[in-house]
Amino acid sequence: MTKMLSNYFINKKSHTPIYIQLRDILIKLIKDKQLKPNDRIPSENELSTTFGISRMTVRHAIRELVKEGFIHIRRGEGTFVNEFPVTQMLIKLEGFSAVMQQMGIHTHSQILKIQKIVQKSAKYDYAYQGLQEDLNQPLVMIRRLRYLEESPYCLETSFLKYKVGEKLLEKGFDENISIYGFIEKESKIHLSRAEHIIEPALAKNTTAKQLNIKPGSPILFVKGTTYSKTNQPVEYLEGIYRGDKYKLIVDVTK
């Protein structure tokens, strides 16, 4: 481990806090695959001695990495690299692909359905309500199975107002397109916030098969609306996330 760390140093005169510098060093080791999934990271004592910093500073950096989903602590064993660092995906207003790319993880999507819809049954009620759209107006629905590396991670269904999503129907939807990126770049709509409801549930047969888990496995069901900076609803999302691949950490402060 010491040899692995020998190529890095911490600048104690930098304006960047020491714990952030250490955090960034460990993230680079993970992204460069020098620390692989399930590898144990250097101990607090080793990091403290190697870089000449306090163990309290090391703990601060480790807390940040745990919070961001890069690592997890096994009591009595040590701290280990996560298989996929996805802890905070839903509490960041960034596209799935963008967040994973920042973490050095390859993603891709399988397009299951993209179509123009008009309210004909109650199953689309939440989408129309979330988008505050008249029932006689069409929407664009995009359903995707999302992958981290080669492992299915979530099933997402996005509903867009027709004037926002119609270009996606016209040009065809590439699996590599980020919906949020498309909205901001092509439609010139700047996103501001999202309101999500997250509920635990158990996977039914069809969903379990798509996500490659057993029926009855724990999942997280997410639904909510993303708003523009002018507070207009832009996207209504329904997502089903594998319970064994996702943890939601909320940092509550006073």
Residue frames relative to the residue before (quaternion, step in Angstrom):
aa qw qx qy qz dx dy dz
M 1.0000 0.0000 0.0000 0.0000 0.00 0.00 0.00
T 0.6355 0.5501 -0.3330 0.4274 3.57 0.98 -0.87
K 0.6299 0.5337 -0.3265 0.4602 3.58 1.04 -0.82
M 0.6288 0.5477 -0.3247 0.4462 3.58 1.03 -0.82
L 0.7214 0.4530 -0.2368 0.4673 3.56 1.01 -0.82
S 0.5250 0.6947 -0.3889 0.3008 3.57 1.24 -0.44
N 0.6492 0.5263 -0.3182 0.4476 3.62 1.20 -0.43
Y 0.7039 0.4354 -0.2477 0.5035 3.57 1.27 -0.09
F 0.0395 -0.7884 0.6129 0.0358 3.54 -1.19 0.51
I 0.3482 -0.7116 0.5738 0.2076 3.53 -1.30 0.43
N 0.2805 -0.7623 0.5669 0.1372 3.53 -0.83 1.09
K 0.2487 -0.8176 0.5058 0.1179 3.57 -0.22 1.29
K 0.6425 0.5024 -0.3278 0.4768 3.59 1.28 -0.15
S 0.4915 0.6771 -0.4169 0.3552 3.55 1.30 -0.14
H 0.5254 -0.6138 0.4900 0.3273 3.54 -1.28 0.50
T 0.5739 0.5722 -0.3799 0.4459 3.58 1.26 -0.34
P 0.4976 -0.6726 0.4469 0.3166 3.62 -0.70 1.00
I 0.5977 -0.6058 0.3936 0.3476 3.57 -1.05 0.80
Y 0.6612 0.5099 -0.3319 0.4388 3.61 0.90 -0.82
I 0.6224 0.5217 -0.3408 0.4737 3.61 1.12 -0.61
Q 0.6237 0.5288 -0.3387 0.4654 3.60 1.01 -0.76
L 0.6647 0.4875 -0.3029 0.4783 3.58 0.95 -0.85
R 0.6138 0.5453 -0.3381 0.4600 3.57 1.00 -0.82
D 0.6848 0.4929 -0.2867 0.4537 3.58 0.88 -0.96
I 0.6071 0.5458 -0.3474 0.4615 3.59 1.08 -0.70
L 0.6940 0.4703 -0.2810 0.4672 3.58 0.85 -0.95
I 0.6163 0.5289 -0.3483 0.4680 3.61 1.06 -0.69
K 0.6448 0.5163 -0.3232 0.4617 3.60 0.97 -0.82
L 0.6362 0.5228 -0.3274 0.4634 3.59 0.99 -0.78
I 0.6552 0.4995 -0.3024 0.4794 3.57 1.07 -0.77
K 0.6832 0.4887 -0.2911 0.4578 3.59 0.88 -0.94
D 0.6988 0.4542 -0.2631 0.4859 3.57 1.07 -0.76
K 0.4574 -0.7189 0.4123 0.3224 3.58 1.36 0.14
Q 0.3799 0.6830 -0.5269 0.3340 3.58 1.12 0.55
L 0.7050 0.2059 -0.1726 0.6563 3.51 1.32 -0.46
K 0.1647 -0.8221 0.5430 0.0470 3.58 -0.42 1.24
P 0.6991 -0.4440 0.3345 0.4496 3.59 -1.26 0.27
N 0.8297 0.1720 -0.2020 0.4912 3.53 -1.00 1.04
D 0.4560 0.6381 -0.4755 0.3985 3.62 1.25 0.19
R 0.4183 -0.6678 0.5502 0.2762 3.53 -1.17 0.64
I 0.3538 -0.7311 0.5369 0.2281 3.60 -0.86 0.90
P 0.6736 -0.4784 0.3447 0.4456 3.63 -1.18 0.35
S 0.5474 -0.6416 0.4351 0.3153 3.57 -1.07 0.76
E 0.6738 -0.4678 0.3736 0.4331 3.57 -1.28 0.29
N 0.6663 0.5142 -0.3052 0.4455 3.56 0.91 -0.95
E 0.6663 0.5048 -0.3065 0.4554 3.59 0.96 -0.89
L 0.6654 0.4921 -0.3004 0.4741 3.58 0.93 -0.86
S 0.6458 0.5263 -0.3109 0.4575 3.56 1.00 -0.85
T 0.6940 0.4734 -0.2707 0.4702 3.60 0.92 -0.95
T 0.6609 0.5332 -0.3116 0.4264 3.58 0.90 -0.97
F 0.8020 0.3024 -0.1412 0.4953 3.57 0.83 -0.97
G 0.4295 -0.7320 0.4460 0.2843 3.58 1.27 0.01
I 0.5103 0.6196 -0.4226 0.4209 3.55 1.01 0.86
S 0.6118 -0.5775 0.3923 0.3719 3.57 -1.20 0.38
R 0.5767 -0.5837 0.4403 0.3643 3.55 -1.19 0.50
M 0.5737 0.5755 -0.3785 0.4433 3.59 1.15 -0.50
T 0.6438 0.5075 -0.3135 0.4792 3.58 1.05 -0.81
V 0.6262 0.5316 -0.3283 0.4664 3.57 1.03 -0.81
R 0.6550 0.5129 -0.3147 0.4571 3.59 0.92 -0.89
H 0.6163 0.5468 -0.3425 0.4515 3.58 1.06 -0.77
A 0.6612 0.4981 -0.3015 0.4730 3.59 0.93 -0.89
I 0.6561 0.5120 -0.3120 0.4583 3.58 0.96 -0.85
R 0.6180 0.5391 -0.3452 0.4563 3.60 1.01 -0.75
E 0.6423 0.5207 -0.3224 0.4607 3.58 0.99 -0.82
L 0.6750 0.4967 -0.2944 0.4594 3.59 0.94 -0.89
V 0.6193 0.5164 -0.3383 0.4851 3.58 1.09 -0.69
K 0.6524 0.5298 -0.3041 0.4486 3.57 0.95 -0.96
E 0.7240 0.4258 -0.2337 0.4898 3.58 1.01 -0.83
G 0.5549 -0.6768 0.3549 0.3287 3.57 1.28 0.05
F 0.4599 0.6942 -0.4535 0.3176 3.60 1.19 0.21
I 0.8133 0.1167 -0.0203 0.5697 3.59 1.01 -0.75
H 0.1379 -0.7624 0.6193 0.1270 3.56 -1.32 0.18
I 0.3917 -0.7220 0.5310 0.2082 3.55 -1.20 0.62
R 0.1392 -0.7460 0.6462 0.0812 3.55 -0.99 0.93
R 0.4210 -0.7369 0.4678 0.2467 3.54 -0.47 1.20
G 0.8247 0.2073 -0.1806 0.4943 3.54 -0.88 0.99
E 0.7222 0.4150 -0.2399 0.4987 3.60 1.28 -0.18
G 0.6117 -0.5295 0.3831 0.4457 3.57 0.92 -0.85
T 0.5420 -0.5926 0.4872 0.3430 3.54 -1.33 -0.37
F 0.1112 -0.8367 0.5358 -0.0230 3.55 -0.73 1.13
V 0.5425 -0.6137 0.4752 0.3213 3.54 -1.26 0.60
N 0.4419 -0.6911 0.5092 0.2605 3.56 -0.94 0.92
E 0.5890 -0.5532 0.4479 0.3826 3.53 -1.24 0.48
F 0.7776 -0.0461 0.0484 0.6252 3.58 0.95 -0.94
P 0.2885 -0.7803 0.5251 0.1793 3.62 -0.61 1.04
V 0.2044 0.8225 -0.4971 0.1859 3.58 0.15 1.26
T 0.2385 0.8488 -0.4604 0.1037 3.56 1.28 0.19
Q 0.8403 0.2515 -0.1004 0.4695 3.58 0.65 -1.06
M 0.2367 0.8251 -0.4988 0.1202 3.56 1.16 0.31
L 0.7537 0.4342 -0.2381 0.4321 3.57 0.78 -0.97
I 0.7026 0.4301 -0.3033 0.4790 3.60 1.14 -0.25
K 0.5988 0.4560 -0.3992 0.5236 3.53 1.17 0.64
L 0.3405 -0.7377 0.5398 0.2201 3.58 -0.82 0.91
E 0.4261 0.6348 -0.5188 0.3825 3.51 0.45 1.31
G 0.5814 -0.5784 0.4327 0.3744 3.54 -1.17 0.48
F 0.6635 -0.5174 0.3848 0.3795 3.53 -1.25 0.61
S 0.6997 0.4805 -0.2804 0.4482 3.57 0.74 -1.04
A 0.6490 0.5313 -0.3226 0.4387 3.58 0.97 -0.86
V 0.6629 0.5048 -0.3073 0.4598 3.57 0.92 -0.90
M 0.6889 0.4791 -0.2890 0.4609 3.57 0.88 -0.92
Q 0.6138 0.5487 -0.3449 0.4508 3.58 1.05 -0.73
Q 0.6259 0.5349 -0.3305 0.4614 3.57 1.03 -0.78
M 0.7092 0.4430 -0.2463 0.4901 3.57 1.13 -0.65
G 0.5283 -0.6694 0.3885 0.3490 3.57 1.29 0.10
I 0.5394 0.6238 -0.3924 0.4073 3.58 1.20 0.46
H 0.4046 -0.7071 0.5292 0.2372 3.56 -0.93 0.94
T 0.0410 -0.7937 0.6070 0.0043 3.56 -0.93 0.92
H 0.0742 0.7644 -0.6401 -0.0236 3.51 -1.27 0.34
S 0.3029 -0.7550 0.5607 0.1541 3.55 -1.27 0.38
Q 0.2499 -0.7068 0.6351 0.1860 3.51 -1.24 0.55
I 0.3114 -0.7546 0.5494 0.1779 3.56 -0.64 1.12
L 0.1944 -0.8019 0.5576 0.0914 3.57 -0.56 1.15
K 0.7923 -0.1189 0.1062 0.5889 3.56 1.05 -0.73
I 0.0798 0.7449 -0.6622 0.0164 3.54 -1.15 0.71
Q 0.2224 0.7949 -0.5278 0.2003 3.57 -0.58 1.08
K 0.4940 -0.5919 0.5464 0.3272 3.49 -1.40 0.31
I 0.0436 -0.8094 0.5855 0.0121 3.57 -0.84 0.94
V 0.1447 -0.7355 0.6536 0.1042 3.51 -1.31 0.49
Q 0.5690 -0.6267 0.4044 0.3464 3.56 -0.93 0.86
K 0.0937 0.7929 -0.5944 0.0955 3.56 -0.58 1.19
S 0.7829 0.1406 -0.0942 0.5987 3.54 1.26 -0.26
A 0.6737 -0.5301 0.3481 0.3794 3.53 -1.30 0.38
K 0.5345 0.6628 -0.4104 0.3265 3.62 1.16 -0.39
Y 0.7092 0.4227 -0.2686 0.4962 3.61 1.19 -0.35
D 0.3296 0.7845 -0.4792 0.2154 3.59 1.28 0.10
Y 0.6841 0.5030 -0.3008 0.4342 3.57 0.81 -1.01
A 0.6321 0.5352 -0.3361 0.4483 3.57 1.03 -0.75
Y 0.6823 0.4748 -0.2912 0.4736 3.59 0.88 -0.91
Q 0.6506 0.5041 -0.3182 0.4705 3.57 1.02 -0.77
G 0.6672 0.5180 -0.2994 0.4437 3.56 0.93 -0.92
L 0.7287 0.3992 -0.2231 0.5098 3.57 1.06 -0.77
Q 0.3306 -0.7630 0.4891 0.2631 3.58 1.33 -0.10
E 0.3860 0.7324 -0.4597 0.3214 3.54 1.02 0.90
D 0.5413 -0.6058 0.4747 0.3387 3.56 -1.15 0.67
L 0.5582 -0.6487 0.4094 0.3163 3.57 -1.02 0.83
N 0.6677 0.4953 -0.3160 0.4573 3.61 1.15 -0.43
Q 0.5988 0.5505 -0.3628 0.4548 3.59 1.29 0.04
P 0.4431 -0.6980 0.4873 0.2811 3.62 -0.99 0.76
L 0.2161 -0.7307 0.6281 0.1576 3.53 -1.35 0.34
V 0.3393 -0.6780 0.5925 0.2722 3.54 -1.32 0.14
M 0.1359 -0.7938 0.5911 0.0447 3.56 -0.82 1.06
I 0.0376 -0.7823 0.6217 -0.0041 3.58 -0.92 0.95
R 0.0501 -0.7969 0.6020 0.0038 3.58 -0.64 1.11
R 0.0063 0.8219 -0.5654 0.0682 3.56 -0.73 1.12
L 0.2743 -0.6900 0.6398 0.1983 3.52 -1.24 0.61
R 0.1989 -0.8228 0.5272 0.0738 3.57 -0.51 1.20
Y 0.1699 -0.7954 0.5784 0.0619 3.55 -1.05 0.85
L 0.1863 -0.6906 0.6820 0.1528 3.52 -1.30 0.62
E 0.7679 -0.0548 -0.0497 0.6363 3.54 -0.42 1.27
E 0.7584 -0.3376 0.2412 0.5026 3.64 -0.60 -1.04
S 0.5787 0.6054 -0.3635 0.4080 3.57 1.24 0.20
P 0.4050 -0.7029 0.5174 0.2725 3.64 -0.73 0.98
Y 0.1675 -0.8287 0.5331 0.0314 3.53 -0.82 1.04
C 0.8160 -0.0904 0.0826 0.5650 3.57 0.91 -0.81
L 0.2958 -0.7020 0.6229 0.1781 3.48 -1.37 0.47
E 0.0185 -0.8311 0.5539 -0.0456 3.57 -0.50 1.20
T 0.0891 -0.7613 0.6405 0.0465 3.53 -1.07 0.85
S 0.0960 -0.8032 0.5878 0.0092 3.56 -0.60 1.19
F 0.1330 -0.7569 0.6357 0.0731 3.55 -1.06 0.84
L 0.0736 -0.7930 0.6048 0.0044 3.55 -0.87 1.02
K 0.5416 -0.5559 0.4956 0.3899 3.54 -1.18 0.49
Y 0.6114 -0.6194 0.3418 0.3545 3.54 -0.95 0.87
K 0.6573 0.5172 -0.3248 0.4416 3.59 0.93 -0.79
V 0.6468 0.4907 -0.3127 0.4930 3.60 1.22 -0.43
G 0.8052 0.3454 -0.1560 0.4562 3.57 0.82 -0.98
E 0.4648 0.7193 -0.4437 0.2641 3.60 1.18 -0.22
K 0.6087 0.5581 -0.3613 0.4330 3.62 1.09 -0.61
L 0.6079 0.5483 -0.3517 0.4540 3.57 1.13 -0.58
L 0.6357 0.5062 -0.3229 0.4851 3.57 1.10 -0.67
E 0.6711 0.5210 -0.2967 0.4361 3.57 0.98 -0.88
K 0.7776 0.3621 -0.1856 0.4794 3.60 0.80 -0.98
G 0.4789 -0.6303 0.4700 0.3905 3.57 1.21 -0.36
F 0.3581 -0.7639 0.5052 0.1818 3.55 -0.94 0.88
D 0.2587 -0.7622 0.5808 0.1219 3.53 -0.59 1.21
E 0.5333 -0.6621 0.4171 0.3214 3.59 -0.89 0.88
N 0.6718 0.5057 -0.2957 0.4533 3.58 1.20 -0.45
I 0.4959 0.6649 -0.4278 0.3591 3.59 1.28 -0.10
S 0.2929 -0.7105 0.6132 0.1829 3.55 -1.05 0.84
I 0.4353 -0.7054 0.4880 0.2735 3.58 -0.69 1.03
Y 0.6616 0.4929 -0.3170 0.4677 3.58 0.91 -0.84
G 0.6392 0.5208 -0.3227 0.4648 3.57 1.02 -0.80
F 0.6380 0.5249 -0.3162 0.4663 3.57 1.01 -0.85
I 0.6546 0.5248 -0.3196 0.4405 3.57 0.88 -0.95
E 0.7280 0.4429 -0.2517 0.4588 3.57 0.84 -0.95
K 0.7391 0.4231 -0.2413 0.4653 3.61 0.91 -0.86
E 0.7647 0.3786 -0.2014 0.4810 3.56 0.82 -1.00
S 0.7669 0.3531 -0.1911 0.5006 3.56 0.92 -0.87
K 0.3531 -0.7749 0.4628 0.2464 3.57 1.35 -0.08
I 0.4620 0.6313 -0.4718 0.4067 3.56 1.06 0.83
H 0.2311 -0.7861 0.5608 0.1190 3.58 -0.68 1.08
L 0.3259 -0.7715 0.5212 0.1644 3.53 -0.67 1.16
S 0.2241 -0.8133 0.5307 0.0816 3.53 -1.06 0.79
R 0.8125 -0.1146 0.1393 0.5544 3.58 0.76 -1.00
A 0.1761 -0.7625 0.6088 0.1303 3.54 -1.31 0.21
E 0.2037 -0.7392 0.6282 0.1320 3.54 -1.17 0.66
H 0.0019 0.8207 -0.5684 0.0591 3.58 -0.49 1.23
I 0.1978 -0.7135 0.6570 0.1415 3.52 -1.20 0.68
I 0.1084 -0.8010 0.5883 0.0224 3.59 -0.79 1.05
E 0.0009 -0.8153 0.5758 -0.0610 3.56 -0.68 1.14
P 0.4114 -0.6809 0.5355 0.2835 3.61 -1.02 0.71
A 0.0531 0.7833 -0.6171 0.0523 3.57 -1.13 0.64
L 0.4116 -0.6684 0.5538 0.2776 3.54 -1.37 -0.02
A 0.5040 -0.6906 0.4374 0.2790 3.57 -0.92 0.93
K 0.3211 -0.7176 0.5869 0.1936 3.53 -0.97 0.94
N 0.7653 -0.4322 0.2263 0.4198 3.56 -1.26 0.38
T 0.7049 0.4686 -0.2834 0.4508 3.60 0.73 -1.05
T 0.6656 0.4962 -0.2975 0.4715 3.57 0.92 -0.92
A 0.6415 0.5344 -0.3236 0.4452 3.58 0.95 -0.87
K 0.6493 0.5134 -0.3170 0.4630 3.56 0.97 -0.82
Q 0.6633 0.5092 -0.3049 0.4557 3.60 0.94 -0.85
L 0.7489 0.3898 -0.2062 0.4947 3.57 0.99 -0.85
N 0.4118 -0.7406 0.4428 0.2930 3.57 1.33 0.07
I 0.5259 0.5650 -0.4514 0.4477 3.53 0.88 1.04
K 0.5963 -0.5700 0.4183 0.3802 3.57 -1.26 0.22
P 0.5656 -0.5649 0.4581 0.3888 3.62 -1.08 0.61
G 0.7658 0.3244 -0.2580 0.4917 3.54 -0.95 0.89
S 0.4689 0.6656 -0.4492 0.3679 3.59 1.29 -0.01
P 0.5552 -0.6236 0.4240 0.3508 3.62 -1.08 0.61
I 0.0146 -0.7697 0.6382 -0.0117 3.54 -1.07 0.83
L 0.3107 -0.6918 0.6033 0.2468 3.53 -1.33 0.15
F 0.1860 -0.7717 0.6011 0.0920 3.55 -0.82 1.03
V 0.0807 -0.8112 0.5789 -0.0181 3.54 -0.71 1.15
K 0.0923 0.7739 -0.6248 0.0467 3.55 -0.99 0.81
G 0.3206 0.7545 -0.5309 0.2146 3.54 -1.07 0.67
T 0.4627 -0.6870 0.5131 0.2252 3.50 -1.39 0.18
T 0.2509 -0.7332 0.6146 0.1471 3.53 -1.14 0.79
Y 0.2051 -0.8140 0.5398 0.0620 3.56 -0.88 1.02
S 0.4804 -0.6365 0.5221 0.3024 3.53 -1.26 0.51
K 0.6778 -0.4808 0.3616 0.4227 3.56 -1.32 0.09
T 0.6573 0.4555 -0.3112 0.5134 3.57 1.26 -0.29
N 0.5179 -0.6906 0.3659 0.3477 3.56 1.36 0.38
Q 0.4428 0.6605 -0.4782 0.3726 3.57 1.10 0.71
P 0.4650 -0.6721 0.4882 0.3061 3.64 -0.89 0.83
V 0.1514 -0.8201 0.5504 0.0380 3.59 -0.81 1.02
E 0.8057 0.0419 0.0089 0.5907 3.58 0.92 -0.91
Y 0.1453 -0.7281 0.6588 0.1216 3.53 -1.15 0.72
L 0.1228 -0.8256 0.5506 0.0101 3.57 -0.72 1.10
E 0.0291 -0.7283 0.6823 0.0571 3.50 -1.22 0.70
G 0.0252 0.8258 -0.5594 0.0669 3.56 -0.62 1.13
I 0.1603 -0.7487 0.6359 0.0971 3.53 -1.16 0.72
Y 0.0766 -0.8294 0.5528 -0.0254 3.57 -0.55 1.23
R 0.5213 -0.6404 0.4695 0.3125 3.55 -0.99 0.85
G 0.4467 -0.7215 0.4683 0.2461 3.55 -0.79 1.04
D 0.6772 0.4829 -0.3003 0.4670 3.60 1.15 -0.52
K 0.7025 0.4412 -0.2647 0.4916 3.60 1.26 -0.10
Y 0.7755 0.3291 -0.1539 0.5164 3.56 1.20 -0.27
K 0.0248 -0.7563 0.6538 0.0056 3.53 -1.06 0.87
L 0.2255 -0.7539 0.6020 0.1358 3.53 -1.00 0.83
I 0.0644 -0.7863 0.6145 0.0035 3.55 -0.69 1.14
V 0.0865 -0.7905 0.6059 0.0207 3.56 -0.76 1.05
D 0.2131 -0.7726 0.5903 0.0959 3.53 -0.74 1.11
V 0.0933 -0.8222 0.5615 0.0099 3.57 -0.24 1.28
T 0.0032 -0.8054 0.5918 -0.0324 3.57 -0.71 1.07
K 0.4433 -0.6826 0.5146 0.2698 3.54 -1.23 0.47
